[in-house]
Amino acid sequence: MYYETEKNDHGLPYNPIKACVVPRPIGWITSINADGLVNAAPYSFFNILSYSPPYVLFSAGGHAEDQKEKDSVANVRATGEFVYNMATWDQREQMNNTG
């Protein structure tokens, strides 16, 4: 299938770019704001970029409902740190409840 992202004329019920990595891993991104408050948010758009040095990337597309930057992004910008917490099968209900 040839897909031009600008046209978005694929005819599928969902944007096919979301299915490029399958199965898509899920987990929580935890971060801390400047006041020390911990934020945990479910994410499914992250991946490993390199193992040496170790780099993990997450994508926080879109905005919060109030159109401000998402807390995870604001916290990472402020501190330069986040933690990826991989969800396991045993945590599936908790993950579904937070997503």
GROMACS elastic network, one bead per residue, 0.5 to 0.9 nm:
[ bonds ]
;  ai    aj funct       b0    kb
    1    10     6  0.87890   500
    2    10     6  0.85776   500
    3     6     6  0.89006   500
    3     7     6  0.82593   500
    3     8     6  0.75007   500
    3     9     6  0.78153   500
    3    10     6  0.65561   500
    3    16     6  0.84937   500
    4     7     6  0.55973   500
    4     8     6  0.63562   500
    4     9     6  0.76571   500
    4    10     6  0.82078   500
    5     8     6  0.51852   500
    5     9     6  0.81938   500
    5    10     6  0.89059   500
    5    17     6  0.85018   500
    6     9     6  0.85696   500
    7    10     6  0.82585   500
    8    11     6  0.81615   500
    8    15     6  0.77972   500
    9    12     6  0.82836   500
   10    13     6  0.88068   500
   10    15     6  0.79463   500
   10    16     6  0.79360   500
   11    14     6  0.85413   500
   12    15     6  0.69177   500
   12    16     6  0.73940   500
   13    16     6  0.87247   500
   14    17     6  0.86805   500
   14    18     6  0.79049   500
   15    18     6  0.60244   500
   15    19     6  0.79413   500
   16    19     6  0.54197   500
   16    20     6  0.70546   500
   17    20     6  0.54333   500
   17    21     6  0.85721   500
   18    21     6  0.74252   500
   18    24     6  0.87146   500
   18    45     6  0.88064   500
   19    22     6  0.60908   500
   19    23     6  0.81707   500
   19    24     6  0.75982   500
   20    23     6  0.89495   500
   20    24     6  0.84894   500
   21    24     6  0.55209   500
   21    25     6  0.84603   500
   22    25     6  0.79123   500
   24    44     6  0.64654   500
   24    45     6  0.76559   500
   24    46     6  0.87656   500
   25    43     6  0.85663   500
   25    44     6  0.57677   500
   25    45     6  0.76226   500
   25    46     6  0.75834   500
   25    47     6  0.81865   500
   25    86     6  0.78304   500
   25    87     6  0.81996   500
   26    42     6  0.72497   500
   26    43     6  0.58561   500
   26    45     6  0.75938   500
   26    46     6  0.81231   500
   26    85     6  0.87902   500
   26    86     6  0.65025   500
   26    87     6  0.60610   500
   26    88     6  0.87766   500
   26    95     6  0.82073   500
   27    41     6  0.83030   500
   27    42     6  0.56850   500
   27    43     6  0.56361   500
   27    44     6  0.65198   500
   27    46     6  0.88338   500
   27    84     6  0.68335   500
   27    85     6  0.54354   500
   27    88     6  0.82887   500
   27    95     6  0.73930   500
   28    40     6  0.60400   500
   28    41     6  0.52271   500
   28    43     6  0.57754   500
   28    44     6  0.84581   500
   28    83     6  0.81315   500
   28    84     6  0.60016   500
   28    85     6  0.50615   500
   28    86     6  0.65669   500
   28    87     6  0.71098   500
   28    95     6  0.80812   500
   29    39     6  0.79896   500
   29    40     6  0.56473   500
   29    41     6  0.53735   500
   29    42     6  0.63181   500
   29    43     6  0.66203   500
   29    58     6  0.82778   500
   29    72     6  0.73796   500
   29    82     6  0.66152   500
   29    83     6  0.56550   500
   29    85     6  0.61954   500
   29    86     6  0.87459   500
   30    38     6  0.68532   500
   30    39     6  0.54373   500
   30    41     6  0.64859   500
   30    42     6  0.88636   500
   30    72     6  0.73751   500
   30    82     6  0.57376   500
   30    83     6  0.52128   500
   30    84     6  0.66093   500
   30    85     6  0.74668   500
   31    37     6  0.83309   500
   31    38     6  0.57581   500
   31    39     6  0.52835   500
   31    40     6  0.66549   500
   31    41     6  0.87527   500
   31    71     6  0.84901   500
   31    72     6  0.61623   500
   31    73     6  0.87561   500
   31    75     6  0.60346   500
   31    76     6  0.66407   500
   31    79     6  0.84738   500
   31    81     6  0.67852   500
   31    83     6  0.65483   500
   32    35     6  0.77610   500
   32    36     6  0.55091   500
   32    37     6  0.53886   500
   32    39     6  0.60157   500
   32    40     6  0.88799   500
   32    72     6  0.82610   500
   32    75     6  0.58434   500
   32    76     6  0.77612   500
   32    78     6  0.88434   500
   32    79     6  0.74770   500
   32    81     6  0.80512   500
   32    82     6  0.76520   500
   33    36     6  0.53100   500
   33    37     6  0.54304   500
   33    38     6  0.66543   500
   33    39     6  0.76864   500
   33    71     6  0.81550   500
   33    72     6  0.85877   500
   33    74     6  0.76756   500
   33    76     6  0.79287   500
   33    78     6  0.69944   500
   33    79     6  0.72108   500
   34    37     6  0.74824   500
   34    75     6  0.72106   500
   34    78     6  0.66380   500
   34    79     6  0.71389   500
   39    71     6  0.73262   500
   39    72     6  0.69333   500
   39    75     6  0.84113   500
   40    72     6  0.78842   500
   41    71     6  0.87649   500
   41    72     6  0.72742   500
   41    98     6  0.74458   500
   41    99     6  0.80214   500
   42    95     6  0.70939   500
   42    96     6  0.89646   500
   42    98     6  0.64142   500
   42    99     6  0.57163   500
   43    46     6  0.72619   500
   43    58     6  0.77306   500
   43    59     6  0.81209   500
   43    60     6  0.78880   500
   43    99     6  0.80431   500
   44    58     6  0.82423   500
   44    59     6  0.84992   500
   45    57     6  0.83557   500
   45    58     6  0.56573   500
   45    59     6  0.54334   500
   45    60     6  0.75534   500
   45    61     6  0.88763   500
   46    56     6  0.71426   500
   46    57     6  0.52845   500
   46    59     6  0.61016   500
   46    84     6  0.87088   500
   47    55     6  0.86709   500
   47    56     6  0.58064   500
   47    57     6  0.54843   500
   47    58     6  0.65952   500
   48    51     6  0.73250   500
   48    54     6  0.77279   500
   48    55     6  0.59155   500
   48    57     6  0.62554   500
   48    58     6  0.89366   500
   49    54     6  0.75356   500
   49    55     6  0.52953   500
   49    56     6  0.57794   500
   49    57     6  0.67248   500
   50    53     6  0.61155   500
   50    54     6  0.52532   500
   50    55     6  0.51379   500
   50    56     6  0.74073   500
   51    55     6  0.64165   500
   51    56     6  0.87345   500
   52    55     6  0.78242   500
   56    84     6  0.79806   500
   58    84     6  0.85746   500
   60    63     6  0.81038   500
   60    70     6  0.74894   500
   60    72     6  0.78355   500
   60    73     6  0.69760   500
   61    70     6  0.89782   500
   62    67     6  0.85481   500
   62    69     6  0.84448   500
   62    70     6  0.81889   500
   63    66     6  0.76281   500
   63    67     6  0.52096   500
   63    68     6  0.61162   500
   63    69     6  0.56690   500
   63    70     6  0.58526   500
   64    67     6  0.51944   500
   64    68     6  0.56660   500
   64    69     6  0.61606   500
   64    70     6  0.51545   500
   64    71     6  0.80870   500
   65    68     6  0.74804   500
   65    70     6  0.88607   500
   66    69     6  0.86204   500
   67    70     6  0.84004   500
   68    71     6  0.85985   500
   69    72     6  0.83092   500
   69    73     6  0.65555   500
   69    74     6  0.61994   500
   70    73     6  0.54172   500
   70    74     6  0.62574   500
   70    75     6  0.86218   500
   71    74     6  0.50566   500
   71    75     6  0.59445   500
   71    76     6  0.84972   500
   72    75     6  0.52314   500
   72    76     6  0.61932   500
   72    77     6  0.86218   500
   72    82     6  0.81699   500
   73    76     6  0.51650   500
   73    77     6  0.61062   500
   73    78     6  0.85601   500
   74    77     6  0.51826   500
   74    78     6  0.61924   500
   74    79     6  0.87117   500
   75    78     6  0.50598   500
   75    79     6  0.60626   500
   75    80     6  0.77355   500
   75    81     6  0.78778   500
   75    82     6  0.81606   500
   76    79     6  0.52176   500
   76    81     6  0.52879   500
   76    82     6  0.61584   500
   77    80     6  0.55421   500
   77    81     6  0.80198   500
   78    81     6  0.83900   500
   79    82     6  0.83070   500
   87    90     6  0.80630   500
   87    91     6  0.59428   500
   87    92     6  0.70219   500
   87    94     6  0.88821   500
   87    95     6  0.69418   500
   88    91     6  0.52122   500
   88    92     6  0.65957   500
   88    95     6  0.89520   500
   89    92     6  0.52619   500
   89    93     6  0.86961   500
   90    93     6  0.77563   500
   90    94     6  0.87518   500
   91    94     6  0.53576   500
   91    95     6  0.61508   500
   91    96     6  0.86510   500
   92    95     6  0.50668   500
   92    96     6  0.60883   500
   92    97     6  0.85466   500
   93    96     6  0.50632   500
   93    97     6  0.60774   500
   93    98     6  0.86693   500
   94    97     6  0.50465   500
   94    98     6  0.62973   500
   94    99     6  0.86532   500
   95    98     6  0.52432   500
   95    99     6  0.60976   500
   96    99     6  0.51720   500
